[in-house]
Amino acid sequence: MNQNTLKKQMRDRYRRERVQKFLPSNFNVILKCPEIVAASTICSYFSYAEEPSTTEINQAFLKEGKKLLLPRVNGSVIEWVQWNGDENALKITKKLTEPIGPAVLDTSDVGAVVTPALRIDQEGYRMGQGGGFYDRALPTLPGWKIGLVHAGELTSEALPREAHDIALDAAATPSLVVRFKR
């Protein structure tokens, strides 16, 4: 079985499991992380469906005066757009909520990046939804990288990886933050 077929089968299984076990929860546990506290600019995302919810943490980032950058798909890449919390500055594209406005061209001040994942393994490698958007974006962003997963989605099973995959610095569930050794 080739790598792409294996990854597709794993994603399908992980999505089914997520739907079956989904419990709404918040990820406020990351708000006390020193890297998040120190970051003046944070890249995050708008969660959808059964993804780990970013609603509360995004609002907390804004309340703390942080510059919040959210992703917008442009072709095969993510571009980052600053969002100030105005619901009118959002649009729904397919199932994604995306910010409206000019793309931020200089992301050199990003101190932390909050990423979605279906699973994260014990070395910090993530499996995403399969579009490769974060695989392309993460290497271009400075800062501490943390993935959000539901309880039970941190795995001791090594996830398939390719040369372009980079490990995250940490993962968070609703109740804990796990840091990966480098």
N, C-alpha and C positions, 0 to 999 in steps of 0.2 A: 504494500500500500504506500502510495507516495505521500509526501509531507502535506500537500494541500488537501488531499482527501482526508487524512487523519485529523488535521485542524478543523475541517468542516464538520466531521462527525463529532469531535469534541465540543465545538461551539453549539451544535444542535442539542447535544446532551446537557450542556451547562445551561442553555436557555430554558429547556424543559424543567430542569431542577430548580432554577431560579423562580419560575412561575409557580411551581408547586409549593415552594417553601417561603415565598415572599411575605415579609412582614414589614410594614412601613416603619421606618426608624430614622433618627437623625445621626449625623456624623460630627456633632459638636466636640467630640473627643479630640479632634485635630486642632481646635482653636487654641489649645494650651501648648501645642508643640512649639519649642523655641524657634524653629525655622519659620513657622507661620507667623508667630508674634513679631519676629524681626523683619519679615518681608513687607516692603511698602507697596510692591506690585505683585499680584497673584493672578496666574492663569487658572481658571476653573472651567466649568461647563454647566449647562442646564441638563439635568437628568430628565429622563422620560420613562414611562411605563414602570417596570420593576427594577430599574437601575437604582443604585444607592442615591438617596435624595441629596441634592446640593442646595435646596431652597434655603434652609436655615443658615448654612455656612456662608453662602453667597451674601445673604443679608447681613450676617455678622461682619464679614469682610468690609462691606460698605459702611456699616455703622462705626467700625473702627478707623475709618478714613483711608482704607487701602484703595489703591487703584486696581480695579477688577477688570481683567481681560477675559472675554468669552469667545469661543470659537465660532467661525462661520465657514462653511465649506465653500471653496471656490475651485471648481474643477476637481483635481485630485489632491489638493492641499487644504490645510486649515489656515485661515488668516484670523488674526486676533483683533477684536474690536473692544474698545473700552465701553463699559456699561455702567451707568450711574444709578440703576435701580428703577428707571422709568419703564413701566410696562408697555407704554406706547412706542418704545424704541426697540420692540421685539417683533419678529415675524415667525410664523410657523412654515417650515419647508419640509414637506413630507411629515415625518414624526419628530423632527428636530426643531427646537426653539432657538432661533438665532438672533443676535443683535443686529440692529440697523445702524449704519454710520460708516465713517471712513476706517479702513484697516490701519492698525498701528504698525508702522514700518520698522520701528526700533524697539526690540524686546530685550535689550541688553540689561534693563533694570529689573527684570523678573527675578524675584527671590524665591518663589515657590510655584509649583505646578501641581494641580489636583487633576488626576486622570481617572477616567472610567476603566473598568476591567470586568471581564466575566470570571476570571480566576487569576490568582497571583501565586507563584510557587515560592519555595523557601529561599530561593536565591534572588527574588525580586523581579523575575520575569513575568510579564502579564500576557494574558490572552484577551484581546479585544473582540469587537464585533466582526472583524474581518475585512474592513475597508482599507486598512493600512494608514489611515489619516494620522493617528498618533505615532505610528512607527516612523512616519516622515517628519512629524512635528517635534517630537521629544528631543532628538539630537540637536535641534537648532535653538533650543531654549536653555538658558542658564538656570540656575536655581535648583532647589531641593524638590525632588519629584516623589509624590505620594499617590498611590492608587486607592480607590475606594471599592470595597467589596462587602457583601453581606456576610454575616456570621456563617461559617462553614464553607466559604469560598476561598479561603487561604488553603493551599494544598501542599502536601509533602511530595506529591507526584511531580516530577520535573516536567514542565510544559515544553512542547516542541519549540525550538527557536531557530532563527535564521541569522545570518551574519549581520543584518541590519538591526536586529533587536537589541535594545539596551535595557539594563536592569533599572528598576526604580530604587529609590533610596529607602522607601518605607511603604507600608500598606496599612490601611485602617479599616476596621469593622466598626459597628456602632459602639462597641465597648472597649476597644484597645487599638493601640498603634504598635506595629511591629517594624523594627528597623533592621535593615539587611546589612550584613558585614561586607565591607569592600576591601 
